[in-house]
């Protein structure tokens, strides 16, 4: 998945130099994905590039499209392109810490966050966002809460259902992040939130062991 995790991964493992894909080819592939749907598109991707099967989630349309573009145009798997990547920094200069929230605590925080964002003006923010008339394909439209609040403003769902959908979608996003971290950040030092202050004060202490 994309996001903060990939930024860290790029810093610690390097940035991959992917080939430039002509816009004509990109449009053709995006049209194909839209026409046959993500489920069928992913099946075609796996046939085209079997190496991505365990690397890209079947519901991740953005990365699926990118992987398809790369293999279709360059004949080289995006996985192989990443394997060619060289880090720009000394690996020893990084101290890698992952704040590992217990699931129950995380779910509670998500619930409180949903209530807080609705109370603090999320609906008005989406009203202003709608006036900007951002193109549908823009990634800004994928921000959790925008689609749900738009439906609320259009009278399609009530306020409680809006909050519930935001809550559920945020939980799903958090689960994907956790799954990604477990697979991609195995060498990182996992720390319980309550131990964070102590860990920061003892970053250079090789004997520090807070891994659960």
N, C-alpha and C positions, 0 to 999 in steps of 0.2 A: 504494500500500500504506500500511498504517498504520504506526505506530511512531515512532521518533525523527525520521525524515525529515519526517514531517508536523508534528511539534512545531516543528521549525526553520522549515518552510514557513509555519506559522501565525504565527510571530513576525515573519518577514521579509516576508510578503505579506498578513497579516491573517487574522482568523477570520471564516468565513462564517456568516451568520445563516440557518439553515435553518428551514423551517416545522415546527411541531409536528404530528406524524402521530398521529391517534387510534389507540389500542391495538388496537381492533377491526380496523382496516385492516392494521396491522402484523402481527397474528397471521394474518390471511388470506393475506398475501403470503408470510410465512415458511412457512406450510403448503403453499402452491403450490410454493415452491422445493424443499421436502423431498419433495413428492409426485412431481415430474417430474425431479428431479435438477438439479445445477448446470449441466450442459452445455445441457440444453434450456431451463432458466430463463434462461441468458445469451442464448440466441437470441431468446427473447421480449422480453428487456430491450432488445436492439438494435433490434428492430422498434418497441418502444414509445418508445425514446429513442436514436436513431442517433448522437447527439453523444457518447455515452460509449464508443463502439467503441474508440477509441485511448486512452481515459483510464483504463479499468478492465480489469484482466486477467480473462480468461474463467474462471480458476479461483478468483478472489477472491469467494467467496460472500457475505461480510459487506458489502463495498462494492457488490456487485451488488444485494443486497436493499435496501440503503439508497437506491441510485439509482432502483430500481423504485418504492419507496415515495414518493419525492419527486415523480417525474414523474406517477405515478398519482394522487396526491392534489392536487398543486399545478398540474399541467399544464405545469410549467416544468422544464426539464432541470436536473439537479444541476450540470452544467457551467455553465449560465447563472447559477445561484445563486452559484457561486464567482466568476464574472466580475464580479458586483456587489460583491464584497468590497472593502472599503477598509482599508488598513493603518493601524494606530494609532500607529506610530512613524515617525520620519524614516528613510527607507531608508539615508541616509548614516551612520547611527549603527552599522551592522552591518559587521563584518569577517567575511566568510564563507569558512571554510576546510573543505575536504573531504579527509580522510586517505585517500588512494587506495592501498590495498594491492595489490601485484602478485598476480595470481591464484595462482601457485605458493606464495607465502608465506602467502597466506590459507588455502589448502587445508591446508597444514602446520599452521597454528595451530588450525584446526578439528579436525584429527585429534588434536592434543595436548590440546585442550580437552575432547574427548569422553572420552579416557582419564582425564584429571584429575577430571572431574566424577563419573565412575563410581567412581574410587578414593576420592574424598573424601566419599562418603555419599549420592549421588543416589538409590540404591535405598531407603535408609532414609527419605529425604525423601518419596518417593512412597508408601511404606507409611503414613506419617503423613498425607499428603494424602488417601489413600483413606478414612481414618477420618473425615475431615471431611464426606464424602458431598456434595461440591459438585455442583450440578445440571449435567447434561451440556451444556446450552447456555451455561453460564458460560465466558467467554473464558479463564479460568485453565486449563481443560482442554486448551487448544490449545498450551500451552507445550511446546516441543520436548523430548521425552524422557519425558513423562508417559505417553502412550499406549504407547510402546515398552516402558517398564519395567513398566507394568501387565500387558502381555502376557507379559513374562518372569516376573513374580510368579505369573501364572496358569498357568505351565508351557507356554505356547503356542510360545515361542521360547527359544533358549538365550542365554547371556550374550554370546557373540561376535556373534550375529545382532542382539541388542539394540543393541550398540555400533555395528554397521555401519548399522543403520537410523537411529540418531540422527545419525551422521556424515553420511549421505546427505541426510537431511532438513535438517540445518544448512547443508550446502553449497547446497542448493536455495534455502533462505531467503536466504543470503548473495548468491546470484546474482540473486534478485529485488530485493534491496536495491541492488545495484550497477546493475542495469538501471534502477531507479527513479531513482537518483542521477544517472545519465547523462542521463536525460530531464528531470528536474525541477530539477537543480542545475547547469545548464550554465554559469551565470555565477559559480559558486563557484571559489575558487582551489584547485586540486588539488595536494596535497602528498604526496610520498613519506614514509612513516613516519620514515625516517632523517633527514629534513630538518625534522621537526616542532619540535624545540627551537630551531633556528635561526630558523624562521618566527615562533614566538611572541616571540622576542626582538626581531624586526624587524617587528612587526605594522603599525607606522605608516610603514614605509619603502615609498613608492610604487614604488620601482624593484625591489622584491623580485619575482622571477619564478621560481617553482619549478614551473610548469605543464609537464607532460610532453607 
